[in-house]
Amino acid sequence: MKTNIIVNLQHEAVHQWTDCDLEEVLFLKFPHRHIFHICMKKEVTHDDRDIEIIMLKRQANQFLEDTYPKTFGDMSCEMIAKELLTVFELDYCSVLEDNENGAEVWQ
């Protein structure tokens, strides 16, 4: 049996896809705002947890505020998820734009 803790959070920022060459969505080349909905899962090895859920959420919020206070630049949802997966040694991370479309990454 495996157990994960789950942290859900939101981060408001802009991003753009500067290299977009798809005529139908060329507006993505320009900075546009989203509420990024992030779900992080991390395996724990016992029922008293290896890391407290609230502490992980605070650390993730602080990381995002310090590193990406207003913009993710050219980062896609996939790139954001992969960075969070690496920084926080997660087992799973999803990043959705406005809780609709996005990406998920897991190990």
C-alpha positions in Angstrom: 0.0 0.0 0.0 1.2 3.5 -0.8 0.1 6.8 0.7 0.4 10.3 -0.8 -0.2 13.7 0.8 -2.0 16.1 -1.5 -1.6 19.8 -1.7 -3.8 22.0 -3.9 -3.0 25.7 -4.4 -3.5 28.5 -6.8 -1.1 31.1 -8.2 -2.0 34.1 -10.3 0.5 35.0 -13.0 0.9 35.7 -16.7 2.8 33.6 -19.3 3.1 33.5 -23.1 4.2 31.1 -25.8 6.5 33.4 -27.7 7.3 30.8 -30.4 3.7 30.0 -31.2 3.1 29.6 -34.9 -0.4 28.2 -34.9 -2.6 30.8 -36.7 -5.7 29.8 -34.7 -4.1 30.6 -31.3 -1.6 33.3 -32.2 -2.8 35.4 -29.2 -0.8 32.9 -27.0 2.4 34.7 -28.2 1.5 37.6 -25.9 1.4 37.7 -22.1 -2.0 36.6 -20.8 -3.2 36.1 -17.2 -4.3 32.8 -15.6 -5.1 31.5 -12.2 -2.8 28.4 -12.2 -4.4 25.6 -10.2 -1.7 23.3 -9.0 -2.0 19.8 -7.5 1.0 18.3 -5.9 1.3 14.7 -4.5 4.1 13.4 -2.5 4.5 9.9 -1.1 4.8 9.5 2.6 6.1 6.4 4.4 4.1 6.4 7.6 0.8 7.8 8.9 2.5 10.6 10.9 3.8 11.8 7.5 7.4 12.5 6.5 6.4 16.1 5.8 3.3 18.0 7.1 0.8 18.9 4.4 0.4 22.5 5.6 4.2 23.0 5.7 4.6 21.7 2.1 1.8 24.0 0.9 3.5 27.0 2.6 6.9 26.1 1.1 5.3 25.8 -2.4 3.5 29.1 -2.1 6.6 30.8 -0.9 8.7 29.3 -3.7 6.1 30.5 -6.3 5.9 34.0 -4.7 9.7 34.3 -4.6 10.5 32.8 -7.9 7.5 33.7 -10.1 5.7 36.6 -8.3 4.0 37.9 -11.4 5.0 35.9 -14.5 6.1 32.4 -15.6 7.5 34.0 -18.8 7.6 31.4 -21.6 6.9 28.5 -19.2 4.2 26.0 -20.2 2.1 24.1 -17.7 4.3 21.1 -18.4 7.4 23.1 -17.5 5.9 24.5 -14.3 4.8 21.0 -13.2 8.3 19.5 -14.0 10.0 22.2 -12.0 7.8 21.8 -9.0 8.2 18.0 -9.2 12.0 18.4 -9.1 12.2 21.2 -6.4 9.8 19.5 -4.0 10.7 15.8 -4.9 7.1 15.1 -5.7 5.6 12.0 -7.2 2.9 13.9 -9.2 2.1 17.4 -10.2 -0.6 18.9 -12.3 -0.9 22.5 -13.4 -4.1 23.8 -15.0 -4.9 27.2 -16.4 -8.0 28.6 -14.8 -8.8 25.0 -13.6 -9.6 24.0 -17.1 -6.7 23.0 -19.4 -3.1 22.0 -18.5 -0.7 19.2 -17.9 0.2 16.5 -15.4 3.6 15.0 -14.7 4.5 12.1 -12.5 7.4 9.8 -11.7 
